């Protein structure tokens, strides 16, 4: 496994996911969150979110590189990979209503959709950045 490529894809993908999630959660969904008591907390440092996105994207790039031969070349194959990762993440969003008192169930669907789209976009970027050997 070419760790330089893994880290490059992870870094680019981490920034992409960070910006995408800021747009989706920080701007588009912000009004939904401010109206719900579950989301009342002190502001967080956005760099922590970037670190988490970088870690997730790097883990995603390791899996992508290891399974690269299973996907078509280019962004289309990468997006297919991202769709499958996004499906895992989609269903993981349904844990919140089960463990957080007052977490609205409909938000699990929203978060699942946001995650699915984000990982599909990430996969397209990964596919564009990593050409299949051979």
Secondary structure, 3 states (H helix, E strand, C coil): CCHHHHHHHHHHHHHHHHHHHHHHHHHHCHHHHHCCHHHCCCCCCHHHHHHHHHHHHHHHHHHHHHCHHHCCCHHHHHHHHHHHHHHHHHHHHHHHHHHCCCCCHHHHHHHHHHHHHHHHHHHHHHHHHCCCCC
